[in-house]
């Protein structure tokens, strides 16, 4: 009976899927991508799009997984395999891949091939498993990818396709990787030699081992219907997007099956600008004028990007030479501009690298945070921590034909720092209005659920319960099934974050469009396919589904644009 029901369920799922609703292999428009990504909860049936998913470190052995795309580039796979030997990447485990129910890899082909080359076909890999056949899932994932990265696709390299290449190419590529400086964005020749010795004793023996494993991989060929690499979805595991996908599909948010959401008018924001100009302007945080442009000027003068950024030189609070230079410049600049009560710390991120495939070469930070309490040995009252991944900005994109723009990179750093400074001035304002110490005000902000969301709140977890360890008999808190979308919507709609993100977004929009077009962009529905739309605005569009909450953010951005341009 169980088998009968399972087969019947599969039959119904297949009957209710309409691939004409998904634009693959072309890129989805902003309207199409948004409708697919959010329509599952708006189609009149909240349960019809719920799909079984599994997130695990050990979903399948490499040899039992099969590719979906036509091309897997040998150089990329070899680089992954060699980095594994150097422990820059783990062997097996959760590689951030996405798998279909018929054991096909939907995203993560090079991590799969690299894991096989490094550890053999029995290496267990994981990520996200989705109970849909590959031929259906590929179109769904492409549309979801277009929601994250409008129109983004990765270039192919047919001459290095694993499934067609001769085994002689292994030796040729290993020779290049171990001798040609700058050929790899991830490995120096010395590192490549070291990795070969670790896995097989020598470069020559590593070549022989990789040839054997390449032949094994070549038996797991893509199907006849497999799309080209340039058509495949772009979902960045390095940014946790495979988990976002799993969460959205698992809870039925993605409109996969009939009934589908009806067509909706996308022009309802046309009158928004007029509405704002009638006086719907909100209170904003005012930063010292010198912080605009002054930070960028100091960063440019320092030439921080020339410093080494591959080796951690400071223990405890890990920093590279580039991180140390950036930290020093930012602290001196803030003091010179009158901000003497904030300490900036720039922390390097082992295991994370600047400019993963497809990233903007100027996005050199992985984020930051503000603390109203400084470190134990600090003489100042507050701290801003910025996170700098490893890698050299100028070298990494040479082979791709991209150019590192120091001006743009400096703006990105300054823009992120000003975001955190907004939080600092928010706390200062609250301390003053309440007549309390700043550290006390900061703690009150942390304790106020209307200002800061608590990631450990049970409402953000599918499972949140005390359990007893079978071996020790001790109680422990078990949490599983983090509700990522709910968390981010509530995080982004707290007023302190709306204020900080709106400030950051206004700067970015003015830089991309100028005042007139920036006001027009923020006054209408956001076009996620616009390459100049800032990541912060895209974040609000992706996570904030409540129109009123989204409008609060848009109103604040509008206000900042007006004030920034008026002050100039």
N, C-alpha and C positions, 0 to 999 in steps of 0.2 A: 504494500500500500504506500509506504514511504517513497519508494522508487517511482511509483505511478504518479504521485503528487508532484515530485521533483520534475519529472519529464513534462507534466502538464503545465507546471509553472514556466518552464523554459519555452514551451510552445506558445504560451500567452505572451511572454516577453518578446519573442521573435515577431509575433503577429502585430504587436503594438509599436514596433520600431519603424520609423519612416526616415530613411537616409536622405531623402530629398530636403528634409528640414535642416540639414547640415551642409554648409557650402564647400567642404573639403572636396578636391585638393586646393581650391583657391582660398585665400585668406578671408575670414569673416569680417564684415563691416563692424563698426562700433555698435550699431544697433542690433545686428544679428548676434554678435558675441554676447552682449549684455542680456539679450532675451533668452538665449540658451543657458547662460550661466545662472540666471536668477529665476527663470520662468517656471521651474518645477514646483515652487511654492505659491505660484500665482495662476495655475492652470485649472483651478477648481477641484483638484484631487491631490491632497498633500502627500499621499502615500504611493501614487503610481510610479514615481521616479526613484523611489528608494532602491538602492542596489547594494548587495552584500560586498563588503570590502574587508581586507585583512592587511594590517600593518605589522610587519615582522622582520626581524634580522635574518631569518632563515626561511625563505619561501621556496627556493628551488636550487638544485645544483646547476652549475653553469652548463654542463653537458645536456641537461634536460630542458633548457630554455632555448627559444628560437627567435631569430631576428624578425622584425617587421619591415624595416627599411632596406632599400636595395644596396646601400653603401655603408660600410664601416671602415674608417680610415686607419690603416695599419700604424702609421706614425703615432697617432693619438693613443691607440691601444698599447703600443710599446711604451710610451711615456707613462701611462697609468701603471703598467706592470713594473717598470723600473722605480717609480715613486713608491710603490708598495714595498719594495725591498729596502728602501731608505726610511721606511716607516713614516713617510709623509702622507700616505693613505693607508687605511687598514686593509688587510687581506680578507676578502669576503665580508660577511655581515651586511648591514643595511647600506647599500650603495646608492640609495635614493632612486632606484629604478621603479618603473610602473609595469606591471605584468597583466595580461589578459587572462581570462579563464582557460584559454587553450594554450597557455604557457608561452605566449609570445611577448617579447619585450616591446613595449610601446615607447619608452623613454629610458635612456641609460645604456645604449648599445656599446659605447666605448668603455664604460665602466665594467660591463659584462665581459667583453672581449679581453680587456686588460686583466681582470680578475682570473680569467681562464689561463691566459699566458703566464701569470704570476704563480698560480697555485694548482693548475690542472683542472680538468673538467669536473672533479668531485667537489670543488670549492662551493660552499653554500653561500648564496647571496640573497638579499632581501630588499625590502622597500614597501611598495604598495601593490597588493593584488586586488583586481576589480573583476567581479563576476559578470563579465560581458565578453563576447567573442571579439577577437582582434579587428575583424573587418568592420564591425559596428563602432568599437571603441575608438579607433583611430580618428574618425570624423568628429566624435564628441570631444576628444582631447585636443584636437586642432582648434576647435572653436573656443574651448576653455583657455588654451594657450594664447589665442588672440585677445582674450579678455585681459590677460596679464601683460602681454607684449604684442600690441597690435601689429599684425602683419609680419612679425619677426620670424625668419627661418634661418637655418644654418646652411652654409655653403657646402656642397659636396666636393669630392676630390677623386673622381673615377679612376685615375691612374694608380691610386693607392688603395683601391677597394679590396678588402680582405678576401672577399669571395671569388675574386678573379685573379688576384696577384700571384705571381710565381714565388716559390720559396726562396729564390736567390735574393729577392728584395729584402728579406730579413737581415742578411749579412750586410747589404749595402746601407740600409737604414741604421743599423747598429753602429757601423763604421762612422757614419755621419754624426750620430748622436754622441759618440765617444771621442770625436776629434774636432768637430766644427763648433767653435764658440759662437753662441748666439743663435744657433739653429733651433733650439728648443726654448720655449718660453718658461718651461718648468725645471729644466735640468742643465747644469753645466756639464761639459765633457768629463771632468773628473768625477762628478756625481754619477754619471751614466756608467763609467768604468767600475766604480765602486759597487753599484747595484748589480752589474753583471757578475762580479766576483762573488757577491753574497749569494746569488741564486744558483750559480753553477761553477764557480771557481775561477772563471776567466771569461773574457769577451767571446772567444771562439766557442767555448762550451755553452755559453748562454745562447749563442746563435743556434747551435744544434738543438738545444732544448726548445727554443721558441719555434723552430721549424716543425718539430714534432707536434707541438700544441697548435700551431697554425693549421696544419693538416687536419687536426681533430675539429677545430672550429669550422673549417670549410665544409665539413659534412652537414652542419646545421645551416643550410642555405635559406635565404628568404623565400617566401612564396611567390608565385608568378604575378600576383596582384600587388606586390609590395610597392609602395610609393618611393620616389626618389628622396634622398636626404633633404633636399631643398623644399620638400612638401610636408615634412614631418613636423609634428607639434614641437614647440619650444616651451619646456617646463623646467625651470631651474631648481634642481634639488638643493644646490648650495644656498638658496634663499628659502628653503622649506616649502616650495610650491607644490611638490608631490603630496605633502600632507594636506595642504589647502584643497587640492583636487580631491583627495580621498574623503575629506570631511564634507565637502560640498556634494559629492556624488552619494556618499553614504547616507546623508540625511534627506536626499531627494530634492536638493536645491537646483540641480542641473536638469533642464527640461529634456529628458532623453526619450520618453515614451508618450504615446497618446494617452489622454487628451493634451494637446499643446496649448500654451498660452496664446490668447488671441492677439492680433495685431494691436499695438497701442500707438497713439500719437506721440511723437518724440519732440514736438515743438512747444511744449507747455511752459518753457522758461523764457519765451520770447519777451514777455512783459516784465521780466524780473528786474532789469536794469532801471526801468522807470520807477518801479516799486522802491528800490534802494535809494534812488535820487530824491524821493519824496521825504527821506529822513530816517530810514531804517538803518541807522549806523550804530555800532556797538562800541563799548569801551575797549581800548587797546592798551598794550604795554609800550611805554616809550623808553627806548634805549638811548644812551649818549650818542650824539650825532657822529662823533669821530669814529665810532665802531663801523660805520658804513664806508667801506673803501679803505680805511686805515689798516684793517687786518689783512686784506688782500695785498696791499702795497708792501707790508712787512714780509709776508710770505714770498712774494715775488723777489724781493731784494735778497732774501736768504738763500734762494736756489736750493730749497730743501730736497727737491727731487733728484739732485745729484748725489745725495748721500746713499750709502749702502743700506739695503732693506731686505736682505735675505737671511742674515744671521742675528739671532738674539744675543745682545751683548750685556744686558742687565738682568740679573736674576731677581726673583721675588716679584717685582712689578716689571714684567718683561718688555724690553724695548730694543729696537734696532737703532742704528746710527741715524736713520731718517726720522724715526719717531722722536729720538732725543732732540734733534735739531728743530723739528716742528714744535715740540713741547716748549723748548726754550724761547723760540720766537714768539709764540702765542702768549706766554706769560709776561715777557718783557713788553709786548705790545699793549696788553690789557692794562698793565701798570702805567705805561706812558699815556694811555687814553683815559686814565682816571678810575679804572676798575681795579682797586687794590685789595679787595676782599674775596677774590675768587682765584683758586689755583687750578690750572689746567694740567691734566695728566694725559699723555698719549701712550696707550698700551698697544703693543704689537700682538698680533693674533697668530700663534703657531697653528699650523694645519689649515689656515685660510690664506688665500692668495688674491692679490689685486687682479682685477679684470678677468674673472672667469669667462669662459667662452660666451660671447654675445653681449658682454657688459660694456657700458660706456667707459672708455679709457680714463675719463676724468673723475669718475666716481670712486675715489680712492679711500673713502671711509666706510666702515661697516656699521656706523652709528655711534651713539654716545648717550650719556645720561648725566643728570644733575643731582648732586647731594648737598643738602644744606648743612652737612657736617663734613669737615675736612678730615684728612688723615691724622693719625696719632702724632706724627712728628711735624705737622704743618702749623705755621703761625697765622694762617688765614682762616676765615670762617666757613668757606664753602669750596666745593670741588666740582669740576666738570671733567669727566673722563671721556676721551674719544678713542675709538678702536681702529687701528691701522693694520690691515692685512699685510702679509709679506709680498715681496715682488718689486721689480724695478719698473717705474712708470714708462721710461723712455724706450726700453728694449722690448717689452713684451708684445707690442703690436706691430713691430717692424715688418715681420713676415706677412702680416695681414693687410699691410698697406695703410694702416691707420696712423694718425699723428697724435702724440701727446701734446696737449695744449695747457701749458703751465698757468696761463691766466684763468682758464675755465676751472682747472683743478683747485686753484687758490680760492676762487669764488665758492666752490662747493664746500671746501673746508670752513671758510668764514661763515657761510650760510648756515651750516650745521652748528657751529659754535654759537652764533647769534640765537638760534632756536633754544639752546640750553641756557643762554643768558636771559632770555625772556622768562624762563622758570625762576631764575635767581631774583629778578626784579619783581616777579609775582610774590615770592615769599617775603621779600623786603616790604612790599606794600601791605601784605596781610599782617606782618609783625607791627608795622607802624599803626595801622588802623585799630589793632587790638591792644596796643600798648604793651607788647610782650617781646621777649628776646627772639632773635631770628631763628636760633636753633629750635626753640619751643614752637615757633610758627611753622617751621618745616615739619616737625613731628605731627602737629595738628593736621597739616595737609595730608601726610601719609595715612593718618588715622581716619580721615574723612572719606567715606565711600562715594560721596558726591564729587570728589576731586581726583581720587586715585582708585583704580580698580585693583582688587586683590586676586592675583592669578590662582591662589590656592582656594578661592571661594568654591564651595561644592557645586554651585550652579554652572561652573565652567567645565564640569567633568561628567561624563556618562556614569562612571562608577566612582564613588567616593565613600569608603567605608573602612572601619577598623577590622583587621583580620588577625588571626593568630598563626604565628610561624609554627609549622608542623614539627620542626626539629628543636627549636629553642623554647617553644611555648610562650614567647613574648608577643605582645600585641604590636601591630604596626599599621600605619595608614596606607591603604591601597587606593591609588588613583589611576584611572584609565579612561581613554576616550576624551581627550581634551577638545572642547568646543571652540576651535580657533576663530571662526567667524564671529560668534557671539562675543568672545573676549575682545577682539579687535574693534568691533562696532562700539562697544561700551567704552573701551579705552580711548578711542578717537573722539568720542562725543562728550567727554568730560571737559568742562569749560577751560581748564588750564592747558589742556592739549589742543583744543580748538584754537586758542589764542596763539600758542607757540607754532603750531603747524600753519596757521593762517599767515603769520608773520613770515615764516620760511617760504611758503608758497607765493606770497605776494612779491617777494624779492625775485624768485625764480621766474614768475610770469612776466614781470617788468623786464627782466633781462632777455627773455625769449621773444617778447612781442612788442614792448613799448607800452605806454599807458593806454592809448586808445584801444588797441586790439586786446590788451590784457583785460580791460573792463568788459569788453564784448565777450571774451572767452568765459569769464567768471559769471556773466549774466545769463548764459545759456547752458543747456545740458552739455556735459563734458564729452568731447570726442576723443575716445581712447586711442584712436588710430592716428591722432595728431602727434608727430614725432617730437614736437616742441613742448608738449604738455608736461609739466613737471611731475616727478615721481610722487610727490606728496599729494598733489591733486588726484592723481590716479589711485592712490591708496584710499582716499576718502570715497571715491567713486566705486571702488571694488568692494569695500567693506560696509559702508553705511547705506543700508537699504531704506531706512526711514527718511522720507522726503523732508520732513520738518527739521530733523537733525542735520541733514546734509545742507539745508538752507542756512542754518546757523553758521556753519563753516564758511559757506560762500559769502554770506553777509560780512563776516569778519575779514575775509580776504579782500573784499571790495573796499572796506574801510581802510585797511592797511595800504592798499594801492593808492587811494586818494590822499592819505596823510603823507606817505613817503614822497609822492610827487609834488605835493603842496610845499613840503619843507624844503625841497630842492629849488 
